[in-house]
Amino acid sequence: MTDEKQLLQRAKKFEDAAIAELYDKYAPMIYRYLYRRVSDEHVAEDLTGDVFLRALEAIQNENFWHTSFRAWIYRIAHNLVVDHYRDKSSEDLLPLDERLIASVEMPESAKADPLSFRRLRLAMRQLTPSQEQVIVLRFGEQLTAREVAEIMGKSTGAVELLQHRALKKMRRFLETDQA
């Protein structure tokens, strides 16, 4: 049994040390994901706490992950983001944060060029919310297509198609936009 599987088994038994270790392992990546989606550090911190509270409640009620804990916890985070925007009655998702762009491996010239950031952010605004989420999860969070599919409740093929269409749309925009 891998270390993570053992850790998850201990967390199911509500061992404080295991729960703390899971939080320490996953909270930073969940916070980054949430911050990229809401662009507010206080909201992202609150939502991160809510993710783990919901995870513990689900474990207590034996409604927990079936395949990937990592994908399951991102799914909880995604649902909280949806709830957050629904509660705010906001129609538009916020654009991708520049930190996502800087965190993705890019040539040094692109990292140093603020115009590249601006153009990439404009290109992201051309995407549907689902396409944007796929790009954020695949490239910002470096999840597999299978994990993204589980988070979004879609098939792997559907995620790959969303990714393909999003990249194509962004490429077209970037090729025509010379700003």
Summary of the structure (lengths in Angstrom):
residues: 179
radius of gyration: 17.4
end to end distance: 53.4
largest distance: 56.8
contacts: 498
relative contact order: 0.10
helix: 75%
strand: 0%
